[in-house]
Every structure is written in structure tokens, then in C-alpha cells.
Amino acid sequence: MHAYLNHAPAVLLRLDRNPFHHGTLGAVRSLGRRGVEVHAVVGDGGGPMARSRYLRAVHDGPRGGVDPERPEALLECLTGVAERIGRPAVLIAMDDLSAITVARIAPMLQGRFRIPRQPDRLPERVADKAELARLCARWDVPHPETVVPESGVEAADAVWRLGLPAVAKWSRPWLLPAGRGLRSTTLVHSAAQARGLYERSAEAGSRLLLQRFLPAGADTDWFFHGCFTGGGRPLLAGSGRKELSWPVRTGLTARGRWLPDPAVEAAGLRLAERLGYEGILDLDFRRDEHGCFRLVDFNPRPGAQFRLFTDEAGLDVVQALYLDLTGRQVPAATGGPGRVFVAENYALLATLRGLLPPLPPRRGGAVAPGRAGGCLFYTSRAHETEGGIGLRLLL
């Protein structure tokens, strides 16, 4: 065990309004159990996480949300948090919007927070799905065939070339307006549907991408987590397989396993080095019908299942980042592959969904799986879980 007592506080920032975000709770537990003074800045009151015994305080995020183009509200909020804490703290962004906005205001936070040094708005570039497609082509990282249409006619033509169904994505999903029925990713089944989505580009706030659909299977969905210091040098990294997800076949990891895979790990390490990436990243891959792993998503922050990658001494990517930013040596990882992660509420929903017959489609499209509520989660080593099927909220 590496004791972190009497060192800098940690501030977890989450602007995504999801009170049941188990990744943030995992970070609270991970650092709090080491003796770190943990604070959280959230836009939803914190939910069950706010009751954790490992959390010193919850601070309200900016009222009315955050626009990365006008980050003054977040700067004012974080300045106030820093003044209340009274000494420099490690700042860890837990969602894409947080990572993107913090990177914009990082120079103005110096002296108040310790933040990974990212070159030239890097989190925004890699989270932008159109920019990610260009980066993959530049550095020969396999990526699904992607088209960025310039008109509704081009969108309709593209899906015929790519094949139906095709995947439609908004390049900057963090800009999607709430309550408009726009989803970050949609499976389109007709040229008319693709054209209709393109015509909502102004409403969505970013460009539409169309990608070749890669079917999901028993061994197709993989991910890579890593924490990197200056120049993209890895401090802790690993690959894993998604064995269950919610929503089924398309969503976050409900059950995952740490499994080394040379192709996934090589792609993740190569990207980080060439980008000069510093901090934590979470990459999603899908294996195509030829066995090739294709990068489908780049998240410039911890994945919700980051606690899967915990070594025998309890070290994970959040702790590695904390140690690095406070000037302490990150110990070499000892063991870990084979570890299992279970987000119990989502795993239960996904398992039940798999036992039930398919739901009939609603008029105008398929039924969209709902968001889980109530129960929490969490992590497992072998078959031992911390949460007790998601019903214990003793955090």
C-alpha cells in the first residue's frame, strides 16, 4: 500500500449530469482509501456519491452548465473551489466536457491546480470524432471507414456506399442540446434517415459522420486504459474485453475483463506517444470480420470502468496520475491481468434484457433502452464485489 497522507487534495470534476456515474464514485473511493482529501465539483448535486465516507466535500458546478467556447463560468467556479480548499489541488476531469473545457483554461488555473499538460487543446481534438478519423488515417491506426458528408444528398449516397445499417455520429457530442431527441450515436437503416439527420446539423452544433457498421459479437468489443506522463510515456496501461454492456451491445461496460492483447496495446501506446499525450485516456476498439481491431472512440479522461485496471498493490490510473502530478514516483505495476469488473446495476439490466424477447419497434424507430436508476454497482476481483448486487449504498 502506498500512503498518500498529508499530500495535495484531489478535485474530481464532472459536468455530465449523471448522478449514478460509477466512475466518479470509483475515483472518490480509490483516492480516499489512500488518505487523500477528495473534493468533487458536479453539476447534479452528486447523487449517491455525495454520501461516500471518502469524500470531503461536494461543490456545485457552474449554474446553467458550461459552454467550452465560453469557459468563464467554469473558471470562476474552480477559482472559488480553490480558494475554499486553500492550497493547490490535483484536478481530474471525469467526463469529456470537463477535460475539453479544463484544457482551454489550464493556463489560468496555474498555481491553484495541478493539471496534466496537454498540447494545443488536445482533449478537444481527440474527442472530436471527425478529427479522430483524420488522426487515425495519418498514423495508420485502423478505424471504421468514415464519411463526413457536405450535404443531405451526400449523406444519403454515403450510406449506400457504406452499407446498411450504417452508424451516424455527431463529431462533437458534448455540444448536443438537451431534450431535442438527438443521440450521440444512431444506427441508421435508410438513406432518408441519414439525410434527415444531416439536416439537423445546425441544431446538433457539429458535423455528422457516417461510418461502416461493425457488428458486435462475443469477442469484438475491447478497450484500452492508460495513464501517461510527459511525451506520452506510459505509467500504467492495459487492454481489456467488454463482456457485457448497457445498453446491450452498444453501451458502457457492465462486465469487463483485463486481458492483454498486443494489437490493442500497441495501438494505444502508439497514439499516446505520437500525440505527446499526458494524463488518462480511455480508447474503445471493435474487432471487424477480418480480426482487425479498429479504434471507434477516444475519451480523454478515465473510463467509468477504470478500476478494472488495478494491480495487486491497489494502483490504478487515477492514483498513477495523482502521484505523477504531485511529483512522486509511480511504482511499476504488479499483476492485474485476469481481473474482472462488474457494474452491477447495468450488468443486471443487461442480463435480464438478454433473457427477454426483443421489444417491438415503436412507430418511427426502435425502442431506446432507458437509463438505469436506483442501484449503484461495482468492482470485482475474481468474483468478489464491493457493492452487493448494486443494492448496498454504504459507500
N, C-alpha and C positions, 0 to 999 in steps of 0.2 A: 504493500500500500504506500502511495506517495502522498504525504500530508501537505496540504496547501494552506495551512492555517497562517494567519497574520499576513497574507498577501493581498493583492488588489481585489476589490469586489468585482463581480461579473454582472453585466446588464444584458438581459435577453430581450431583443426587440422583435415583436411580431405585429405587423399591421393587418395581416389577413384576419378577418373576423370569423374565427373558428374556435369557440370555447373548448372544444374537445380535441384540440391539436395535441396528439400524444408526443410528438417530437419535442415540443416546448417543455412539457412535463418531464420528459426524459432528460433534457438538459438541466432542468432545475435539480432533479434527483442526482444526476451524475456529478455536478459540481458541489451541490450542497452536502453530499455524503463525504466529500473530501475536506469539508470545513470552510469552503468558500462562502462568502457573504453574497447571496444571489438576489438580484432585483429583476423584475420583469416590467417592460413597457408594452402594453397591449391595448388594442382598440375595442375590446369586448368585455372588460371587467375581469378577465382571467379565467372565468368558469371554474371547474373543479381544481385546476392548477393553483388557483389563489389560496386554496386550503392546505397546500403542501407544507409540511413541517420544515422543509428545507428552503423555503422562500422567505426572505427578509421583508420584502415589500412589493406591492403592485402599484405601478404608476400608470395613470391614464395616458393613452396615446393622444395625438392631436385631434381635436374636435372636428368633425366633418371629413375625416380621412386625410389622405396625403396624395398630392399630385407630384410625380417626380420632376415635372417641368417647373414646378414652383415649390421647392422643398423648404421654404422658410418656416412653415408651421412645424415641421419635424425638427429643424434646427433649434427653434425656440423651446420645443418640448424637451429635447435632450439636454439643452443647456440648463434648463430648470432641474432636471433629474440630477445632473452632475453637481449642481450647487447644493441640492439636498443631501447627496451622498457625502460630499465634502472632500473627496480625494479621487485621483484618476482611477477609472474602472475599465475592465475589458468589455468591449461592446461586441455582441454576437448577434448577427441578423438571422432570424429563423424562417424567413419566407423571401420570395423573390423580390417583392416590392420593397421590403426593408433593405435588402442587400443593394438593390439598384439605387435607392434614394440615399443611403448612407455613403455610397461611393461618391456621389455628387457633392456631398457636404463634408467629406472627410477632412479636407484642409482646415475647415473652420472648427473642427472638433478637437484639433490637436491640443494637448495639454489637459484635456478633460477625459478623453477616452483613448484606449489603445485599440487600434483597428488594423486589420491586415492591409498592406499597401498594395492596392490594385492599380495597374497602369491604365490610364485613359478610359475611364468608365467601363472597365472590362466586364463587370457583372451584367450591365445592360446589354452589351454586345453578345455575350454568350446566351443570355436568356431570350434574346430576340431570335425567333425560330428561322427567319429569313437569313439573318447574319450567320447563324449556326450552320445552315446548309452551305454557305459560301466558305466558311472556315473548314468544314469537313472536306469539301472539294479541293481546297488549297493544300491541305496537309494529308490527303489520301486516307482519310478516316471514313470507312463505309457508312453511308447514310441512305435512307429511303429516297428513291427518285422523287424529286420535288419540282413543282412548277409554281411560279409566282405570277398569276395572270394579271394583265393590264386592263382587262375589260370583262364584262359578263360573257361575251361570246367566247373569249379565250378560256374562261373558266369552264364553260360547257364543253369546249373542244378538249381541254386538258383531261377531264375525267374519262372521256372515251379513249384517249391515248394511254392513260394510266391503268385503266380497267376499273370496272365497278364491282363492289363498292370501292370508294376512294376515301382517304382521310382528309378532312378540311381542318385547318388550324389558323388561328389568328396569330400573327407574328409577335405581338406584344399583349399577351393575355391579361397582364396586370392593368391594362387600360380599359378593359371591358366594363361597360356601365352595369350597375346592379338593376335587377328587376326588368330587364329587356328580353330575357329568354335566349341570350347569346351565350353559348358554351365555348370554352377554350378549344375543345376538340370535338368534331362531329363526324360521324360516319355518313357519307352521302351515297345515295343509291340511284341518283338520276342526274342528268345534265341540268335539268331545270332546278333541282335543289342546289347544285353548285352555283348556278347563275344567280339564284335568289340570295345566297349567302354573300356573293361578291357585291351585290347591290346594297348591302348593309355595311360596307367597309367604313364609310364615314361615321356611322353610328358606333361601330366597334372601336374606332380610333387607331386602327393599324391595318396592315395589308393582310390579305387572305393568301394562305398557302394551300396547295393541294399535293398530296403525297400518295404514292402507291401503297395500297393496303397490304400489311404483312400479317397474315393470320396468326392468332395466338394458339399455343399448344402446351403440352405438358412440360416442355423443356425449352421454351422460346424466350421467356422474359428474364432478363438479367440486369444487374445494376452494379455500379462501381462507386465506392465512397473513398474519399481521401482527404487528408489534411496536409497542406504544403506550406513550406516556408519560402523565403526569397528565391527567385529564379525557378520556381516550380519544383523545388526539391522535396520529395515525399517524407513526411514524418510518420504517417500511419496510413495505410491504404489496403483495400481488399475488394474482391468481387463476390457477388452473391447471386443466388437464383430466387426469383419470386415464385413461390409455390401456390399462393392463394392471394387474390386481390379483391378489393371492393371499391367501386362496382366490379362485378365479375369480369375478368379478362381485360379490363381497361383501366382500373383504378390504382389506388395506393396499395402498398404491400400489407396484406393481412397476415401472411405467414411467409417467412423467408429463411434461407439457409446460407451461411457463409461457406462458399465453395470457390477455391482458387480456379481461375480459368486464364491461361496465358494470353489469349487473344483479347479478352475484355480488359485485363490488367494492362497489357501493352498499349492499347488504345487510350485508356485513361491517363496513364503516365506520360505518353507522348503529347497528348493535348495540353496537359498541365505544364510540361516543360516548354513547349513552343509558345504558349501564351504568357509564360512567366507568372503563372497563377500563384497567388498567395492566399491562404485561408482554406475553407472547407468547400468541397464540391460533391455533388450527387449526380451521377450520369445514369441514364436508362438506355438499355440496349434491347433489341429484339433480333432473334436468330431467324434468318429467312429460310426459304425452302432448300437452299443450297448449303446451309450450315454456316453462312457468313453472319457475324454479329454486326448489326447496323445501329449506330447511335441515333436515338429518336428524341432525346431530351437532355438538356444541360441545365442543372439547377445550381446557381452559385451560392449555396448555403447547405446546412445539414439536411439530409433527408429525414423524414419522420421516423424511419427505421434505423437511424444511425447507431443505436445501441446494439444492434446485431454485431457490429464490428468492435467488440470489446475483448481485449486479450485476457490472459489468465490473471494478470495483476489488476484488472479493472480499468485499464487505459482505453479510452475511446477517442474519436476525432475531436469532440468538444473539449475534452481535457487536454489533448495534444495542442490545440490552438491556444488554450489558456496558458499552458506552460510556455509556449513559444513567445507569446506576446508579453509575458512577464519576465522574459529573459532567462528562463530556466531550461535546462536540458530535457528534451523529451526522450525517455528511455526507449530502447528497442523493444518492439512488441514480442511477447512470449505466448505462442499458441493462439488459438482462436478459431481456425477453420473447423467447420462442423457445427458451430453454434447455431441455434435456432431462435428466431424472433417471432413472437405472436402478438398481434394487436387484437386482443380477444373479442372486443365488440364487433370489429369488422370481420374477423375470422368466423365468428358465429353467424353473422348475416350472410357471408359468402357461402358457408357450408349449407345453411338452410336453403339459400337460393338455388344451389346446385342440386338439392333434393326435390325441388318443386318443379312442376311442368312449366314451360315457358309462358309468360303472361301474354295475353292477346294484345296486338298493337292498338294504340289509341288512334283516333282519327287524326291524320296529319303526321304520323311518325310513331316510332317505338316508344314504349314507356321508359322514362328516365328513372334509373334507380335513385331512391331517396338517400338523404344523408343520415348516417346513424346518429342516435342521440342517447343520452342517459348513461350508458355504461362506458367504462374507460379503456382498459387494456391490460397486458403489456408485454414484457420481455421474457424470454426464457433461455436458460442454459440447459441443453438437453430437453427434458420435459418439465422442468420446474418453472413455474410462473410466479410473478410478483403480485399480480392483480387479482387472481382468483376468479377467472372467467369474466372479468370486467365488472363484477358486482361489488367489489370492495373499493370504497373510496377513501380508505385510510392511507393517505399519501405521505 
